[in-house]
Amino acid sequence: MSARQWRAFAILWFAMFVIAAGFGMVVPILPVFARDLGASGLWLGLAFSGFAITQTPLTPVMGRLGDKWGRRPFIVTGLGIYVFVGVGLSLADTFQAVAVLRMVMGVGGACMFTSALATVGELSPRGREGRYMGMFMVSFTSGFGVGPLIGGYLKDTVGVDATFLTLAGAAVLALLLVGVAMPGQSANSRSEEDEAIAPVRDMLRDFRVLGLFAFNFNFGLGIGAVMTFIAIFMTDVLVASATMVGLVVGSRAVLSSVFQPIFGRLADRVPRHLMAAASGVVLAVATAAIPLSPNVMILLALFLLLGLGESAAMPSSLAITTDLGRIYGYGTLMGVTNSVLVFGLLAGSVGSSVVETQWGIDNMFRVTALVMGLLVVVFLGVWSRTPRLYVRAPAID
């Protein structure tokens, strides 16, 4: 990377860290906050993952537009929306208002996250996608790791409104960084060999892309189910404080941030689809074991295992996505795969709410783990349809 590219990378890294920390602050408190306002069943799921309703359809559109018009305006717009949502949550007094604000947050996510990832993908040298994506995603996972602990502490000491306002403040800081200090990006700065973007219909026929869809849906499903109910499980079953909930939830992301650079480099040396599948198995096993936790310490160990699986899952899948982005457009493919992940998160959150209502919280975790395991099999099955040339290609494997 040139000095200008490293500057853009560093600013995006820090901005993503700040916004992830702010986003993570609300994770340990939002489900309980919505439940205390009267939410249950479907509304409880929407209060946590309602952003997926808007982010899912808008993400591919924003990604494609970013490929054509430039990505910084979309990043700035997304961060501005996060400021609005943080202030709005501090004023919300009904669970319906919380759900609506989470949907508005999805618009911000569609603008911001895909454009940021696509920019980093564009900056990554060929054949080293895993390394650079692993480095960049440390910003998200480490921010998301410290955020829940800060949010839980603020709730216990100052109050829930302070947590939401801190989210808004974090978004303001990130907005200033990107809007003022980040070098401008051209609408399309690919090299000549990457100049042409293949049609979307070709992308949807590529078995590598279909495999990414299966993997991202699976990854989102697990996150949606676990994050919707872990605070309630810890509060009601393990009688844990909000600070302790934040510590457990954040431990997953902290461990992931430590190991992602290592697994990112590994993803440039081993078959990436096998690395992704192995991580999916680890995530499913750890999720199934959550209801067996007799105390917070055992649950903490399981969340560290989830963090280990996540640290292998993210760089391997993003490296594949980045490499294929040279064919189908960085923003376009990042947008579509992220949209599938967010849809999986929505399905996991809402679906787990339905399962929990019918069969209880323990069986909800077990059913989620079973579905995750089956989706790993689907991922490997779809990838096996990929022509051998693709499987053995150095840039993919």
DAQUI-V409350 format. One record per helix or strand. SS is the DSSP state (H for helix, E for strand). FROM is the first residue (numbers start at 1). TO is the last residue. Records with the same first field share a line. If there is no record, write none. Layout:
SS = FROM-TO + FROM-TO
This chain:
H = 3-25 + 27-36 + 41-49 + 51-69 + 72-91 + 95-123 + 129-157 + 160-181 + 192-194 + 200-203 + 207-236 + 242-266 + 272-292 + 296-328 + 330-359 + 361-383 + 388-392
